[in-house]
Each structure stands twice: as structure tokens, then as C-alpha cells.
Amino acid sequence: MELKQSIVIERPIDDVFALAGNPDNDPRWGGLIIESRQLQDGPIHVGTLLEQTAILMGARFKTTIEVTRFNDGGLVCYRTSAPVTLEHCRSFESVPEGTKLTFHTTIQSGGRLQFGETLLRKVGERRMESDLEALKDLLEGRAG
């Protein structure tokens, strides 16, 4: 299953990437992630591992994510295999209004969630939209 959404944020690409390009910042704006920590010192690069704690449908779980693609200022992708196999990419593009940020997520449930895929898609799309709006509000100074 693939999910993809974009939003334009009225801020320069460097500002948007500084916040959304580092998964350690996800708890500041993400609705699922409550903790994140990089497991190695130094800047993020391909191969960087992070541990994230999330709450999904009332269940709390930890997962390790691995950065699979990284282009400073333009792209960050990571994957995890628990509780489902997931690859998530965030791409950043300069546009006249500021920065276009696109989330693209591919989820491979391996049949475990197949009957609930329609529900998972709706929940995922709403969560993605909500997270993008939270990022926009935070970066444009509208967050409470």
C-alpha cells in the first residue's frame, strides 16, 4: 500500500529540512511518535539508526529505523520492519511560495493486515495530512 501527500510551507527549504529532515524531531510534530533518539553520534547519513517509540491505536511500541537514502536539504528516506515493513520518504523542493514537502510511505503488511487495509489507508492518510499541517503550523509560527 502506498500513501503520498504534499504541502507547501512558506519557509525556505533549509528551515523545513532542518526540522522535518531529521527523524529525531518527529515527536515535535508527529502524532504517532512520542520519542526518538539517534543511536550513533554525528550527522544523519545513509545507515544511521534511530530508535522511535510510537503509540498506535492505544498500543505503545518501539521500533528501529534505518536511514536508507539521504540528500542533505532534499531527501531523507528510512525503513523499519516492525510492526510492519515500512519505507517512508520525505522530499523537499523549493517553490516560489517556499518549500513543497512531500511524504511518501510504502507499507508491506505481508497479508497480516490485508483485511484491514482500507481502514489502515484511511487512518494513514488522515495521520499524514495532520502531521503535514502540524509541520506547517510549527514552521510558519502558528503552533500553539
N, C-alpha and C positions, 0 to 999 in steps of 0.2 A: 504494500500500500504506500502511495506517495502523497505527501501533503506539501503544498507550496503557497506562500503568501508573501507579499511585499508591502512596504510602507515607505513614504518619503518623509524624512526627518529634516527639519530646517536647521541643520547644523553641518559644519564641514566634515568631510569624510574622516579626518584624523580624530575628531571628537567622538564620532559614532563608533569607530573601530576601537578606540581606547576603552570604551565601556563594553560593547557587545562582542568584540573580538577576543575577549578573554573570558573563558567559561568560569573562572573564579568569581566574576562579577554577577553571575546568574542569580544568586539569591537577592540581589538588589532590585531586580525587576521581574524575574521569572516566577510564575505562580506555582510551579511544582518543586523547584529546587530550593531547599532551605539551608543547605550548607555545601560548600565547595572548597576543595583545597588541592593545590598542585602538589604532586608527590616528589618532584625534583626541584632543585634550585635553578635559577636562571630564567631567561625569556622563553616564552612558548615557541615550540618548533615541532616539526613532524616527529612523532614518537613520544611527545610529552604525555605523561599520565596524570590524571586528576581523579580524585575520589569525590563523588557527589552524593548527597543524601536528599531524597525526594519523598514527597507524600503524594500518593496516587490513590484516589478512592478510599481514603482513610488509612491505607497501609503505608507504613514508613519502610523505606529500603535504601541500602547503599549500593552504589554501582561504581565501577572504574571505567572511565572514558579514556580513549587514546586519540590524540590529535593525528589525523591521517593526511590532511593537506593544510598548508599554511602559507599564505602570501601576505606579508605584513601590509596592512591597510586595505586589502582587497578580498581576502577569503580565509575562512577557518572552517575546517570540517573535522568531525570526530565520530567515533563509533563506540558502541558498547554491545555486549551480548547478553546482558541480564537486566531486567527480567525478560526482555525480548531483544532480538538483534535489531539494532537501530543505527542508521547513519544520519547525521544532522549536519547541514552546511549553512553557513551564513555568508552571503556575498554582499559586498559594499561597492556602490557605484556613485561617482559624482554626477549630479544632475543640476540644472540651473537653480532649482529650489533648495538644494542642499545635498542630501545623501539618500539614495534609494537602497534600502536594506531588504534583502530577500532571505527568508528562511525556507529551506528545502529539506524535508525529512522523509526518509525511506524506512519503513518498518516491515520486518520479516518475522511474522509470528510463527512460522513453521506449522501452521494448522492448529496451534493451541488456542488461538483466539478467532478462528475463522468465522464461527457463527456470530460472534460479536463485532465483526469488522465494521459494519455500518455504524454501530454505536461508537466504536473506537475512532472512526473517521470524524464523526460529528464532534466528539469531545476534543480530539486533536486539533481540528480546525478552529474551534472556539478558543482553545488554550493558546494556539499560535497567534490568533488575532488579538487576544487580550494581552499577551506578552509583548507583541509589537507596539500596541498602543501604550503600554506601561513604559517601554523604552522611549517612545516619542515624548511622552509627558515628562519623563525624567530629564531627557536631554534638552528639551525646549523650556525647561523650568516651570512646568505646570504641575509637577508632582506635589502632592500634599504632604 
